[in-house]
Amino acid sequence: MPAPPHDETGHTWHHSDSQLFALTKLGVSGVVPGYESDMPAFEGILTDAEIRATLAYIKSTWPKRQYEYQAEVSDREGPEE
């Protein structure tokens, strides 16, 4: 399966910061064993800081509603690591 759009039409903004970090670092199959996806793991390719910076950029492109919703989801879940 291809990755969803990372704008308001996709579902990336439904996930907390820690979930987005894990999905980016480990790939979908690293988070959901057996799930087939085109989403690769970036562990060993991007540093943790680069992953966080990439996610911050993606989030900066979201409309206010999606940005605030995702921030609330992240706040409820707690710290990333």
N, C-alpha and C positions, 0 to 999 in steps of 0.2 A: 504494500500500500504506500502511496506517496505521502509525503508530509502535508499537513493541511496548510492553508494560507496562514500567515502569522499576523494578519490584520484582523479587523473586527468581524470578518465573515468566517474566520476559522474558529478553532476552539482553544488555541494556545492560551489565551487570556483567562480561561477557566481554571488553569492550573496554578498552584502556588509556586513561589520562587524555588523552594527546595525540589519540587517535582520537576520543574523546567530544567533546573541544574542537573538533576540525575538523568533525565531523558537525554540531555545534550551530551553529558559526559559518558554515559554508559550505553546510549542508544535505546531504542524501545525494547529490544529483546533483552537488554540488561536489566530492565525494570519490570517487564512483563514477559517472563520466560515463555518461549514458544510462539510469541506474536511475531508475525512476519511483516516487515516494514522496510521501506527504502531508507529510513532514518539511520545513518551510521552512528557509531560511537566516536566521540572526539577525544577520548582519553588518550594521552600520548601524542596528540596532534595539537590541541590547544591546552594551555595552562588553565588552572581554575580561575585565575584573574581574567584571562581572555574569554572564557565562557561567560563569566559574570558581565563583562563589558559588552559582549555580543547580545546577551539577553537584555541588558539595560538599553541598548540601542533599539532593539525590536520593540520593547515596551514604550520607548519614547515616541514611536510612530502611531500608537493606539489613540483613538478618541478618548476623551476624558472619562466617559462612562465605563468603558472597558478597563482603562487604567486603574480607576478607583475600585472597581469590582475585584480585579486581580490583587490589588494591594490589601483589600479586606480579607480575601482568601488566604493570602500569605500571613497576615497578622494573626488570624485564627489558628493557623498551623504552628506558628512559632519560628524560631531561628532555623536557618538553612541547614546547618551541620551540627 
